[in-house]
Amino acid sequence: MCGYARDCDAAVERLRSQGVRVLEEPADQPWGERMARVLDPDGNRLVILSVL
C-alpha cells in the first residue's frame, strides 16, 4: 500500500514516534518523488511518498 504526504520526512518521523518501524529512510527518487518504506504494527509494508 502507498500513500502521499505533503512532507514525507515529517510523516515518517510522526509514524516513528508512534512505534512504526522504518524500513527505508526517506530519499529522493529519480522519477521526482521522495519515498520511504515503513512496517506498521500489524506487519503491513507501507510506502510514503511526496512530490519533489
N, C-alpha and C positions, 0 to 999 in steps of 0.2 A: 504494500500500500504506500502511496506517496501523497504528500500534501504540500501546498505552497504557504510560505510565511513571508511577511514583508521583510523580516530580518532573520535569516537562517541562524546566525550566530546567537542572537538573543533567544530564539526559540529553543535551540539546543541547550543553552545554559539554564533556561527555565525548566526544561524536561529533566536535565541532570540533577537539578536541585530537588526534584520530586522523586529521585531514585531510579530514573530511567538510565539504562546502560548505553553509553555512546560507543558504537562500533567503529565509526569513521568520523573524524572531526570535520567540520565544515571546510570546504575547499572550492576554489573557483574551477569550473569545468570549461573545456574549450567551446562548448555549444552556447555559452552565455548565461549559465546559471551557477549559483553557489549551492552545493549539495552536501548533506550529512546523512549518515545512517545510524539509526538507534534501534534498540531492542526494548520493547515495552515489558512491563512486569508479567504479562501473560505469554511472553516469548515470541511475540509478533515483531517481525522486522519492518521498520518504517523508514521511508526516505523523506527528508525535509529539504525543500527546495526554495530558493528565492531567485528572482531575476536580477542579473547584474545591471 
